[in-house]
Amino acid sequence: MWKTYAKIAWRNLKKGKRVALINIFGLTLGITAAFLLFTVVSYELSYDDFQSNSDKIYRVVTQDEYADGLSYNPGVSPPMPDALKEDLSGIEAIVPVVSSSVFVSIENAVTNTGENKFIVEDVFFTTPDYASLFDVEVLAGNMDVLDNPGQVVLTESEAKKLFGTWENAFGKSILLSKRVEAIVGAIVVDIPDNSNFKFNMLASYQTLKSNAEVFNYNFEEWGSFGSNFQVYLLLAEESDATQLDQQLLTFAEKNYKDRGTSKKSFFLQAMSDIHFDNRFEPISGEMIRKATIYTLALIGVFILIMASINFVNLSTAQAIGKSKEIGIRKVMGGSRLQVIGQSFGETFIVVLVSAIISSLVATIMLPYLSKVAEVPETVQLITPSFLLFSTAIILGVTLLSGFYPALILSGFQPIQALKNKIQVAQIGGVSLRRSLVVMQFVIAQVLMIATVIAVKQMTEIQSADLGFSKEAVYYFRIPTDEVKDGRMDVLKQRLESNSQIKSVSVSSDVPSSGNNWASNFWFDGKREDVQFITFLKYGDADYFENYGLEFVAGGGYSESDTLKEAVINETMAKKLNLTKPEDAIGKTITIGGSEPWLTITGVVKDFAQNSLREEIKPFVIATQKSNYEVLGLKLDGNAGQETLSNIEEEFKNFYPDAIYSGTFWDESIANFYRRENQLALIYRIFAVISIVISSIGLYGLISFLVGQKLKEIGIRKVLGASITQITFMLSKEFILLVFVAFAIAVPLGYYMTDQWLQNFSYQTKVPLGLYVIVMLVSLLITAATVGFRAVKAAMGNPVDSLSDE
């Protein structure tokens, strides 16, 4: 019986090839989109789920409560790991993890390139207990080597980079930061890409402690908090995170009461939250907001619903054409259940074919997925979870798409069906189909609104007044492990003599970066902490001109190697309750609440120290040569590759043992918004897909209406109606559908985009004209889709439409 049903279903599909192809095309679009979005969402949700102890691993994080709000830090102070071991109970392991990049040199180059100097990123200084928390597969050696100073563990790929093969690396000697000897005591398998603990090297924590001055750490300084100095706990089976949070509150009260300008507290962050909590950046890799994940999943659901709506509209439009077939089947003894089975069979075949095509299309598109999402090019489509998801999609879409058509077809009365007397009301009328099309246009317009606003926001951010000049600024880092012996000053002078370089400045950092350096401070001769912290940058006297920082009061300071004078920003002046910026000139300030007192010489216009997602912070800029490690250059407009090559050559002349890496500043700033730009691109892509699917839905509805009004069209033509009049008659009601959809889409689109814009301190203004543009585009799409089918119907021969069988 089922074999017969399958044959009949296949014949019916072949008979209605045009509608079947339209259905397959629409469903293929929707299912392909769902498959690709599933790949992105499942990849993001899979971060570190391969860790066998993931449900018992927690990070200790820091919260500072100031008079004007809360501040969060994923790191702790250097003395805390040992102190926590003394004060906490119910813990199986306490593991410090200190992330850094390290200059590595080897005595004899063994790689094909002949290089013997490398910068190794994502180096974790830690203890042997790291392997108790996190899953690590050892290829050679033993993780216990991390209990001793001068021992490192390399990943397989990093070992190959340094020594040619990982086998060559095992047991070899390397030099860290040019002064610390270490032995490669173990080789481990590379950590998967979907991990926020992806390291290239593990170095023993004892190496860091015994060479604290080399790596610039003070293990007695309780007030020093860095985001890269983190602590992880493995809870005992009987322990509860809430109880540990109470112990951490007691710990904070014991060690930080009346210390500094904030009320400091610590609490546990579950490992499952690390990839999604934007308050605390992960120690390595990317993080993503859960709202973004939900948005992507919702887009996939919407696209599938739109594709299913199309199927419903087109299938019910065909229902009258199948009435005689249904009538004969029922007269021959067929039950309603059998008709439903037959209808679902046809739907299943269409969905199955669409899903197979979608799998092929998604596989072809997979390598390009990394362009619009933070997934590696090696991500796999066919996985056990994908097979389960695709099965659910096939069954779900079959049910969603096939239920209503099956219900309608199975309800035909045999006599009426055989006489071809099935009426519109008997197949649900047009009101339901209009509602479904309105739903499609609501989804499409919401995506269009989101696309327009996201693109506008990112365009304005890229062209916003950041308070500095980022164009033609090139910078590189001076090696911090080199002795400060005057070479930096001479290098600066040499570069200043190049006619293609307008200005040069040495500093601790460029004005806008992902770095934050903060401190307590005293102000205006009062020897007490001001009740908020200030953020810091150190730069020479050329810093302000080189980066185009504008003064609203006073000016820059004189050249000095040590702390002497300072410049603050407008926000700092306002938070100090100064009436106007000029009032700051001549007042004094200290950094860290200790001598010397610095005289404020100027106030610069506020500039974006980080991305425009963050609010402007109070800032102090001062001179302190010991902290300089960045050399920035303002290039002439005619400067080209030859100038960049000359800069690199000069660097190597002064620092022959260092690794050179220059970057254009505007490229670094653009990298702040990589995730947002990707999301804006996703909105664009799926807005186009939704428009295409909506057009198919419109075509299905107009086809249905034309089928019901053939006699009316014929009579009107016989009575003298023109093609234009008939086309207008068929099209006018769709204009109303667009307006109804627009009225629903605007508040939904506004709410979604407003929530997204809350992530930025700088937010674009959304003029009413943007919403009007979305409506006009919808009207144009409607006119093009409906007009084509309406004109075709209006041009038909009235004799054919008025004939009655």
Summary of the structure (lengths in Angstrom):
residues: 805
radius of gyration: 33.8
end to end distance: 32.6
largest distance: 103.5
contacts: 2626
relative contact order: 0.11
helix: 51%
strand: 17%
